[in-house]
Amino acid sequence: MVNYDDELVFPVYQKAEELGLVCLFHTGVVARPKDVVVRQGFSKRMQPIFLYTIARCFPGLKIIGAHCGNPWLDEMAMCVRWNENLYADLSGSMLKHRQPGYLRDLFWWEFANPTFKGGGLGPFDKVVFGSDDAPESVAEAIKNYWDHFDAINLSEESREKVWHPNTEKLLGLDS
């Protein structure tokens, strides 16, 4: 096993970049049944900082960090902030178990002086809707997003970007 940013994997990223593919990475701790033994620091290899390296080395590669790196949420937010080709989704337990105002602290530069926006982009230009819930639970996942957006008085424009324009841009469907 290697970390996401191990140079052994760079040829794969280079080819994905050449082909215009989007790479989705699980970031954060992996949930597992109690009886499953995991060796070699499996979740540790999924820290968001490894995506930072990939984003810098392959600036044409579009990357999504699933689960916003939970529990390394601040790390993922900063990686997304400073890499135009790196996006995050807010799926998983993050929105279920954090206070609704949490996104204001996590994505503070949305609400601060505009000069704090990395590359001129706000965080909600880089967040895409995602869910790994069972189909019957997707409505609850959407509600979790809405509850958090309501709690921080997120603008309609920023909300709309999360639902589809950001994904269209990521997939090259916006032109």
N, C-alpha and C positions, 0 to 999 in steps of 0.2 A: 504494500500500500504506500502511496505517496500523497503529499499535499497537492491541492489543486494547482498550485503554482510551481510545481516541480518542473524543471526544464525537460525532463523526459517526456512530458505531455505537450510541450510547445509545438511539435509538428502537427498535432491534432488541432490545436488552436489556430495555427497558421493556415491549415487547409480550410477550417471552418470560416475563417476570416475571408479567404479567397473566394469561397462559395457563397458568401453573404448570409451565412447561417446565424441563427440566434442560439446561444448556449444558455441553458437553464441549469443552475447549480443549487442543490440543497445547501442551505447554510444554517448553522446552529446545531442544537442537540437533536439527535434522532430518538424518537420515542420507540420503545421496544418492550416486549413482554419480559417479565422478571426472569424467566428461565432461559433467555437467550444471552449467551456470553459473547461479549464483543472485545476483541483484543486490539492492540496497536493504536489506542487513542482515536478510535473512529470519528467521533464527533469533533474532536480537537482538530482534525484535518479539514473540517468544514467551516473554519472561521472566515468571516468576511474579508479580513486583511489579505487573504490569498487571492481574492478576486481583484483587489486593488492592483496587485502585480500584473495579473493577466490583462486587465484593462489598460494599463500603461504600456505594456509590451505589444499589445495588439489593439491599437486605437480604432481600427475598423471593425472589430468584432463586437457585436451587440451581446450583452451579458445581462442575465437576470439572476439576482440572488433571492431565492425563495425564502419566505418566512422572515425576511429582514434581519437574518442572522441571529434570531432569538436563541440565546440570551445576550448576544453581543450586538445589541440594537444600536448603541451609539457608534460603535465601530463601523457597522454597515452604513449608517446614515452619513458618516463622514466620507466613507469610500464612494458612495453614490454622489455626494456633493462635489467631489473633486474629479470625477471621471464621467465625461459626457456620455460614454458608451455603456455605462453601468446603471442598471435599474434594479428596483426591489419590489417585491409584493409584500403585503401585510397579512398573509394567510397564516393559519395555524392558531396557536394559543395566545399569540401576542395580543390581539384585539379582544380576546375573550377574558383575559385575566389582568389587564392593565386598566387603570382609571381612564375614563373617557378623555380627559384633558392631556393625556400622556403625549399625544402626537405634537402638541405645541412645544413641549420640551425637546422631544426627539428631533423635530424638524424646525428648530428655532429660527433658522435663517429665512423661512417663509414670512415671518412676522417681524423681522428686524430690518435694519437699513438695507436697501437693495444692493449696496456694494458687497454685502456678505454672500451673495449668491455666487456659487462656484460656476464659472463659465457662463454667467448670466442666466443660469437656469435655477428655478426654484425647486424644492423637493418634490412638489406635486407635478412637476414636469417629468419626474423620474420614477414615480410610483405607478405600477400597473395593477389592475385587479387580478387576483389569483386566489385559488382555493384548492385545497386537496381534500376537502370534505366529501363525504358520500353525497350523491345527487340529492337525496332527501334533506340534506343539511345545508345546501348552498344558500337557500333563502336566509337562514340564520347568519351565515357568513356575510352576506350583503348587508343585513341589518347591523352587524357589528361595525362594518365600515361606516355606514350612515350615522350610527350613534357617536362614533369618534369624530366624524366630520362635523356633526352638529355641535358637539361639545367645544370645539375650537373655533366655531363660526367660520368654517372654511368657505371660501367664496364658491359660488355656483360654477364659475369658470374652472377653478382648480378641481372641484369634484368631478366635473365632466371629463377632464383630461384623464383621470384615473380609470374611468369606466371604459373608454375606448380610444380616444385620439392618441394617447401615449403608446398603446399597443400597435395601433396602425402605423405610427412613426417607426417604432421598433422593427416591425415586419416589412417596412418599406411600402406600405399600402396607402400612404398619405399623399402621394403625388398624382 
